[in-house]
Amino acid sequence: MLDGIEHRDQAEPLVGCDILIHRDQLPEPEADTWYWEDLYGMDVFDHQRGFIGKIIRIFPTGANDILVVKAGNTETLVPMQKHFVASVDIQANILKTTLPEDY
C-alpha cells in the first residue's frame, strides 16, 4: 500500500503515474519469462547471421512482445516467441534467435 492512500478517492490523482520499486522487491520470474529490464542491452545472435545487434527497445503487440535489436543503422524486429527465440542467458547477456532465412 502507498503511504497515506487508504481509499480509492485518494488514489485518483495518481492515475497515469509511474510506480517504481526496487528490482529486489520483485518476485523471481517463472521459467522462460523475463523482466524487460533484464533484456535491455543484451547481445542478440541469430543461428545463421551471427551477431545482429543489441536489444534497445521492447514493445507489446497484444499477441507477443517485440524486441527491437539494433546494430549500427540496422534495426531488426524479433518477436518474443519460442518459434524465434531459441534461448536467453541472463548471466552471459546473450539472446539466441532463429529468424527465417528471408527475414
C-alpha positions as CSV (number, residue, x, y, z in Angstrom):
1,M,0.0,0.0,0.0
2,L,1.2,3.5,-0.7
3,D,1.6,5.6,2.5
4,G,-1.4,7.9,3.0
5,I,-3.5,6.2,0.4
6,E,-6.3,4.4,2.1
7,H,-9.3,5.0,-0.2
8,R,-9.9,5.0,-3.9
9,D,-10.7,8.7,-4.0
10,Q,-7.2,9.4,-2.5
11,A,-5.6,7.4,-5.4
12,E,-7.4,9.3,-8.2
13,P,-4.6,11.9,-8.6
14,L,-2.1,9.1,-9.2
15,V,-3.9,7.7,-12.3
16,G,-1.4,7.6,-15.1
17,C,1.6,8.0,-12.9
18,D,4.5,5.6,-12.9
19,I,5.0,3.5,-9.8
20,L,8.6,2.5,-9.2
21,I,10.0,-0.2,-7.0
22,H,13.5,-1.7,-6.4
23,R,14.3,-4.7,-8.6
24,D,14.9,-6.8,-5.4
25,Q,11.3,-6.3,-4.4
26,L,10.0,-8.2,-7.5
27,P,9.5,-11.9,-7.4
28,E,11.8,-14.0,-9.5
29,P,10.3,-14.6,-12.9
30,E,9.0,-18.0,-13.8
31,A,10.8,-20.3,-16.1
32,D,11.1,-18.9,-19.7
33,T,9.9,-15.5,-18.6
34,W,12.0,-12.3,-18.1
35,Y,11.5,-8.8,-16.9
36,W,12.0,-6.4,-19.8
37,E,14.6,-4.5,-17.8
38,D,16.8,-7.7,-17.8
39,L,16.7,-7.9,-21.6
40,Y,17.8,-4.3,-22.5
41,G,21.3,-4.2,-23.8
42,M,21.5,-7.9,-24.4
43,D,23.6,-9.2,-27.3
44,V,21.4,-11.0,-29.9
45,F,22.8,-13.7,-32.1
46,D,21.0,-15.4,-35.0
47,H,21.8,-19.0,-35.7
48,Q,22.7,-18.2,-39.3
49,R,23.6,-14.5,-39.4
50,G,25.6,-14.4,-36.1
51,F,25.6,-11.1,-34.1
52,I,22.6,-8.9,-35.2
53,G,22.8,-6.3,-32.5
54,K,21.7,-5.3,-29.0
55,I,18.2,-5.0,-27.6
56,I,17.4,-1.3,-27.4
57,R,13.6,-1.3,-27.0
58,I,10.7,-3.7,-26.4
59,F,7.1,-3.1,-27.2
60,P,3.9,-5.1,-26.7
61,T,1.6,-6.0,-29.6
62,G,-1.1,-8.0,-27.8
63,A,0.0,-11.3,-29.3
64,N,3.6,-11.1,-28.1
65,D,6.3,-8.6,-27.2
66,I,8.6,-7.4,-30.0
67,L,12.3,-6.9,-29.4
68,V,14.0,-4.0,-31.3
69,V,17.5,-5.1,-32.0
70,K,20.0,-2.6,-33.4
71,A,23.4,-2.8,-34.9
72,G,24.7,0.4,-36.5
73,N,21.9,1.8,-38.6
74,T,20.1,-1.5,-39.0
75,E,17.1,-2.5,-36.8
76,T,15.7,-6.0,-36.6
77,L,12.4,-6.7,-35.0
78,V,12.3,-10.1,-33.2
79,P,9.0,-11.5,-31.9
80,M,9.5,-12.7,-28.3
81,Q,8.1,-16.1,-29.2
82,K,9.5,-19.6,-28.8
83,H,9.5,-20.1,-32.6
84,F,12.0,-17.2,-32.9
85,V,13.8,-17.0,-29.6
86,A,16.0,-20.1,-29.1
87,S,17.5,-19.2,-25.7
88,V,18.0,-16.4,-23.2
89,D,21.1,-16.4,-21.0
90,I,20.8,-13.5,-18.5
91,Q,24.2,-14.2,-16.9
92,A,26.0,-14.2,-20.3
93,N,23.9,-11.3,-21.5
94,I,23.1,-13.3,-24.7
95,L,19.8,-14.0,-26.5
96,K,19.9,-16.5,-29.4
97,T,17.3,-16.3,-32.1
98,T,16.3,-18.3,-35.1
99,L,14.9,-16.0,-37.8
100,P,13.6,-17.1,-41.1
101,E,16.1,-17.0,-43.9
102,D,14.2,-14.3,-45.8
103,Y,13.6,-12.2,-42.7
